Amino acid sequence: MQNYSDSNQTSQDSGDKPYIDIEVNNKYIIREFSQNIDPIELMWHRDDEDRTIEIVGDTDWLFQFDNQLPSQFKGNIFIKRHQWHRVVKGTGTLKLKIHLD
């Protein structure tokens, strides 16, 4: 069974996020996922706005759009508003830069 989350919905434990935002400004967010995260926390979800993400550093974590196979992070990834997606746990820490357009 796959876990899905809609960012439009309010969760009972909405304060618990599987990541931490380590830098936030009006141009981008640097987001980090710990190597100690339980993979079940990496739920399918969709966001309320278009976004472009890029990987910071090297990683073997994967990215997956709905109805596609997981793929390696290469270059920038554009995610359309309300498009289902998730990250798949690899080794080490995952650090992403989310561009705010």
C-alpha positions, 0 to 999 in steps of 0.5 A, spaced: 500 500 500 502 506 498 502 512 502 499 519 499 499 526 502 495 532 499 498 538 501 491 541 501 489 537 507 490 538 514 494 532 518 493 530 525 500 530 526 502 536 521 507 538 525 511 532 524 515 533 517 520 528 514 525 534 513 528 540 515 528 547 512 535 549 513 535 556 509 529 560 507 529 566 503 525 569 498 528 566 492 529 558 494 529 553 500 534 549 502 531 542 505 534 536 508 532 529 509 536 525 514 539 519 513 535 516 519 528 517 516 524 511 516 522 510 508 514 510 510 515 517 512 516 519 505 509 519 502 507 521 495 504 528 495 502 534 491 504 541 492 499 547 491 504 551 486 509 549 481 516 548 483 523 547 480 528 542 485 535 541 484 540 536 488 545 539 492 551 535 492 551 527 490 546 522 492 543 515 491 536 518 493 531 517 487 525 522 485 519 519 482 513 522 479 506 518 479 506 512 474 513 513 472 519 509 475 524 512 480 530 516 477 536 519 479 536 526 481 540 529 474 539 537 473 533 541 475 526 537 476 520 541 474 514 539 478 507 542 476 502 544 481 498 538 484 502 533 480 503 527 485 511 525 486 515 523 492 523 522 494 525 515 495 530 514 500 538 512 499 544 512 503 546 519 507 543 525 507 539 528 501 539 536 500 535 539 495 534 546 493 527 548 492 527 554 487 521 559 488 519 563 482 
